[in-house]
Amino acid sequence: MAYMPPKIRWRKPKKYRNDVIATAKATGCVQRFWNSLLVGDELTVLGIVDDEEYDYLIDAVYDTSDIDEWKSFRFNYTCLRLWSLSYEQELTTPLHITASRGFTECLRLLLQRGADVELAPGGVAALHESCENCQPECTKLLLSHGANANAVSEDGYMPLHYCAHPESLECAKYLLQYGAAVSGLSTDEGDTPLHAAARNGLPGHTELYLRYGASVNKLNAEGLTPLNAACSQHQELGDLQRYFKVCQTLLMAGADVHVTDQDKHSPLHMSCKNANPDIVDLLLANGACVNNMDYGGEAPMHNILKVVCYKVSHQPERIVRALLNHGSIRVWPGALPKVLKHCSMSPRTIEVLLNAYSRLKVTDTWTESVPPEVLQEHKEFYDSVFSLALTPRSLQHLARCKLRDLLQGRVHKVVPKLGLPTFIKNYLLLEYQGYIH
């Protein structure tokens, strides 16, 4: 089955005086050339570009905007036409195709035959695409043939900014070896490559850029440091460790935990919002302020309680516990039914939170705040909570509250140093028991 190429624009060969080559021979050759590029058939590509009648195809510019799913080899465009101005152009060249797909040998022979390594008809050079698609050998090949390691795309990004996946680390190494600016800024956001690495949760890239002298506290156009960028990024469960390693590397390099964004969100606010308990522990260990308010008057505790219902698998109870042990403000008692309603899917979070109070006024509103299905699933725990409507807190708990009140924000420092059995230390630090007493 023959696959037809998209519209094409090329540099007009000297031997032709017209812009359109309409002969059946030319059409068939261009079609074979296009199909060979898409599958990395270097022998066919070589046979075509070595024919001086078709050497202009080396720098042909294809307009794929009228072809749906062209990358999946399903073509229905039946005639060859000139490239023309359009608001929805998707322009590509043989270099772009081979570099983005990792067809190193095809790319090599095109470069050896004089392909323009800086050609960027769609606003990006082939080097940008090889980095974006994590093709290190193609990246190295383009650089060795003179590609500009600091070329700026139409959107204002350098190749290092396109190294946005863990598999692009080798691409980043080659770029730096060929003179890429480790402190180069994107045009609009003012991001350095370190900002991009942090935002995408790339510990290897982060360490690499710091070794090359990247500024760990450089502010972008929004006033964010790389640490802010890492903490503010949405993180799925599988991403938590990558972002933790990034933040760990940045803090070891001297990142400032106190820099806030335009809304006065600190890294701690951001990491609580994204429910990454390891990063919260890390920030607190490095002096993050647990009660700083943003412009909305909210502390980090507010941020974590807002997302508990969406982040149960992230162990939000660890964050609430860490904040309380570092002296965080507590929820106004009158708002506890509302918190119960939104956080009931995480009984451990509720347990830690309620154990920060010496007395609680449990009413029917509390019972109504827990959805029936959640109540059924965690019946033993919530029965212990609602029983407090009839009985006071235990003497043991009251003693814990008294000691914690005396220590205030020093609980996390003092309790581990006390000469007490481990289970009592854990109790003082709000370790989970699975019930309230």
C-alpha positions, 0 to 999 in steps of 0.5 A: 500500500502506497502512502502519499506525502503531505504538501511540500515546499522545497528550495527550487532546483536550478534546473526547474523554472516553475515552483510546481513539479507535476511529473509523475516521476517526481511525484513517485520519487517524493512519495518514496522519499517521504515513506522511507524517512518515516520508517528509517529506510536509509538505503532508499533515502540514500539512493534518492538523495544521491541522484542530483535530480532529487537532491533538493529533497534533502531540505524539503519542507513538508506541510502536514497540517491537512493530514490527520494522524500522519505520524501513524502512516495513514495518509489520504492526501492524493496530490502533491501541492506547494506549501502555502501560508496557513494559520494551522501549519505543521511544518517539518523537514527530513532532518526533523523527521529522522532526528525526532524518531531516532533514525541515526543513519538516515540523519547522518547521510542527510547531514553528510550531503549538506542538509541545513542543520539550522532549518526551522520552518515550524519554529523549532530546529531538528535539535529541539525535536531530538531533545524533546523526543529523547534521542541522544545519538541524534542530538550528538550527531546534529551538534557535531555537524554544527547545530547551535546548542543555544538555538531559540525556538519560536516559543522562546525555548533553548534545546536544554529546555526541551530536555523534559523527560528522564530519558533526555539526560544524555541529550542534556549532557551532549548539549552542555559539552557543545556549549549550551548555556546552563543559565539560558533563559526562556523568552516569556517565563524566564526559566533556566534549564534548572527551573525546567528540570525541577518542574519536571521532576528530573533529579539527574538533570538537576544534579547535572546543571548544578555541576555546570554552575546553574544558580540554585536560587535564580528567580524566573519571571514569576519570582519562582526559584527552581525549588518553588517550581518543583514544589508547585508542580502537580505530582502523581503518586508515582512522581513523589520520589522523583520530586523529593530527590530534586528538592533534596539535591536543590537544598543540598546546593543551598536552595532557600526554603523561604522564597515565596511566589507572587501570592506568598506561597512558600515551598511548604505551602506548595508541597502541602497542596501537592501532598508530598510527605517526604518533601514536607519533612525535608522542608521542615528539617531545613527550617521552613516556617510552618505558620507563614500565611499566604495572601489568602490568610492560609497556612500550610495546614489549610493547604493539606486539609483541602486536598486530603480527599483527593490524595489519600494514597499520598499519606496526607496524615504524615503531613498533618502530623509533621505540621502539628509536631512542628507547632502548626496552628490547629483548625478552629474547633467549630470547623471540625465537622466541615473538615470531617466531611472532606477528610473522612476518607483518611481516618488517620488524618482525622485521628492525628488532627483530633489528637491535637485537642484536649477536649472536643464537643462532639455533636450529631453534626459530626455523625452527619458529616461522615458519608454512610459508605465511609462510616461503614468502611471505617466503623470501628474508628468512627465509633470511637470518635462519636463515643466522645459525645458521652465520655471525656478524653482519657487521662493519658491523652490529657497528659500528652496534650499538656506536655505538647502545649508546654513544648509547642513547636519544639515537640519534634526536637525534644521528644526524641531526646527524652529518656522514655520508652519508644512507644511513649515517644511515638504516642507523644508524637501523635503516632497512629493507633486506629482509634480515639480515646 
